[in-house]
Structure formats: structure tokens, C-alpha cells
Amino acid sequence: MGAALALAERGRGRTAPNPNVGCVIVSHGKVAGRGWTQPGGRPHAEAMALSQANEKSRGATCYTTLEPCAHVSPRGPACSDLLIDSGVARVVIALTDPDPRTAGQGAERLRAAGIAVDIGTGAADARRSMAGFLARQAFGRPFVTLKLATSLDGCIALASGESRWITGPEARAHAHLERARHEAILVGRGTYEADAPRLNVRLEGLEHLSPRRLLLSRHPSESWGLDGVSGTASQQEDPSFRWGDDEEARVASPQVISHLSGIDHLLVEGGARTAAAFLATDLVDRLLLYRAPVLIGGGKPALGDIGLTRLADAHGRWRRTDARRLGSDGLEVYERVRQEG
């Protein structure tokens, strides 16, 4: 299952509205086929793995991070039917599919065909891997990650607004990798005007994975490339920067993200008011906190008012899931604690 989960990560941020699933077919103790959901959602992971395994699927064990689908689509057959036809003897599933078109029906179809089915192996990791798809199913919106890069005293810039660079190259490279794992990235109008950010992926070999860019602004005339907001001199001097990309849009409020199509993972990169707006509406599911070993003092704080009126309400909302060193900087990852169901 660990191998299947690793394969699933290859599709993260590129399979919406389908989940990013990983699948491994094991025959006589050896991997006979591997698959992961392809960009745009097809082929499914199981179909890819079965195609590789071919006749070796007969009597084999299939490990898949999500319950095989039970519905036939114009884009392809049901994976539960493919597994039955392949002759696999056992299917190990991490998570039951919450999509009502499957929701247990895939597993039952496999059992009815005499295939042994186990559910729950690697469930926690699979839930984290497919967080975007699961958020869309549960909440009708993308899974939101908020990225903050701060000094030790919680500042994101000097009082003058200068912010490049608080963190070092290793932390910035990690942030670009995170961009590659999201369908869209969002900043506020203040960041747009002050920094003229490109918001693309600048890691060699991953440039084609740059996310769709979104601007948080209440003004209908303001969007990337429109006359409502002017670029800065540093931006105008950069010949590689283009304001008029096709995949750009304006978001009037955090709540509007539920209407964004083809986006299951949204990365929010700032600034302080935008970050506070998403936190105040409880739309942040994951927090990336990059912290540099510097003190600024009197700088711009990372957050504005998020609506807390009692200190007690701040506790118990976040759970740390990762912590690591990135050069001289530190990274902490937190997930929002939410009630199941």
C-alpha cells in the first residue's frame, strides 16, 4: 500500500475532478503492474496497473488507495468490472469511495464475484493523499493550504513592505514543489500590487506544472492582466513575465472558491489580509509555516484579525503533522482538526 500511495502522489493537483489514486498489482511476491490516475482523471490507476500486469493479474493481489469505481463512464469502464475480468484473487483498499456512484458498491461487486476484499490498510495516509477530492465531496469546495513565510517574531515583511527574501533557497524550492501539487494558487490585491508575483513553478523539469493563478479582489475590473491593477517596475522589466495568461481569474471572496471548476487543491500565498480572510471563514485545511531564523521587529505581521474573541477558541484547532529543516529555515505543517462527518 505504501508503494500505491507513493504512486498516487504523482497525480496530485492534476486529476480533478477525479481523485489521485495509486494502484499496485502483486503476483507471486513481485510487482506485476503499477498505475496512478492520469492528468484529467483518465485512465484510472487500476486500469493502468492492470494493463501493465496483463495475464499476471490472474490470481494476483491488487493494492489500491481508493475503492474501485462501480459506475460506467463515457470515458471508461468501471474499475471494479476490470478487476473482476482480470481474475485477481484479492483487492486491498485504503479508503471507501465517498462518491455516491460507488460508495461501497465497488467493494460489494468484487465480493459478489468471489474476490477477497480488505478495507482500511493505509487509510490515514490515503485520506491525506486525496485530501482535495475528499474535501470536494464533503464540503463542496477545494482543500485549502495556506502558506506563510515568516521571521521568528511572526513578520512577513519589513515595515517598508520589503519581503524578498525572508526564507532561504531551500525553503523557497520546497514552496515551489508545493505549487506544483496544486491546481490553483491565490494571492490578495496587496501582494499583487506590491510584489507583482509570477506564482509559477521555477523548478527544473516541473515548470509545466505551474498552477492556475487567482486574485482575491472585490472589484470586478481587477484580475490578472486587466487595467484595474498596474504592474510594478520590477515586473515590467522582467521580459519572462506575462500578465495576460489565459488561466487567470478574480475571486471576490473566500467563499467563492466553492464555484471554481477543475480545482480540488488551492494554495493561498498571501498576504496578511488574504490569509486572515480565509482563516476567519474557517476555510483553511492545512497550514505551511516556513520560519526563518531572523528577527524583524516592527515589521508587517503575518496575519490580520481572524475574528477570535476568546483565547480558549484558539486551542485545539490545529494538529502538527510534519516538521523539518530546510537549510537554515524550519517548516512546520499543521492540519485543521475537524469533526468527522
Secondary structure as UniProt FT lines:
FT   HELIX           2..8
FT   HELIX           9..11
FT   TURN            12..13
FT   TURN            16..17
FT   STRAND          22..27
FT   TURN            28..29
FT   STRAND          30..36
FT   HELIX           39..41
FT   HELIX           45..53
FT   HELIX           54..57
FT   TURN            58..59
FT   STRAND          61..66
FT   TURN            74..75
FT   HELIX           79..86
FT   STRAND          90..95
FT   TURN            100..104
FT   HELIX           105..112
FT   TURN            113..114
FT   STRAND          116..119
FT   TURN            121..122
FT   HELIX           123..129
FT   HELIX           131..139
FT   STRAND          143..150
FT   TURN            152..153
FT   STRAND          155..157
FT   TURN            159..160
FT   TURN            164..165
FT   HELIX           169..180
FT   STRAND          184..188
FT   HELIX           189..195
FT   TURN            204..205
FT   HELIX           207..209
FT   STRAND          212..216
FT   TURN            220..221
FT   TURN            224..225
FT   TURN            227..228
FT   HELIX           233..236
FT   TURN            239..240
FT   STRAND          248..251
FT   HELIX           254..259
FT   TURN            261..262
FT   STRAND          265..270
FT   HELIX           272..280
FT   TURN            281..282
FT   STRAND          286..291
FT   STRAND          300..301
FT   HELIX           311..314
FT   TURN            315..316
FT   STRAND          318..326
FT   TURN            327..328
FT   STRAND          329..336
//
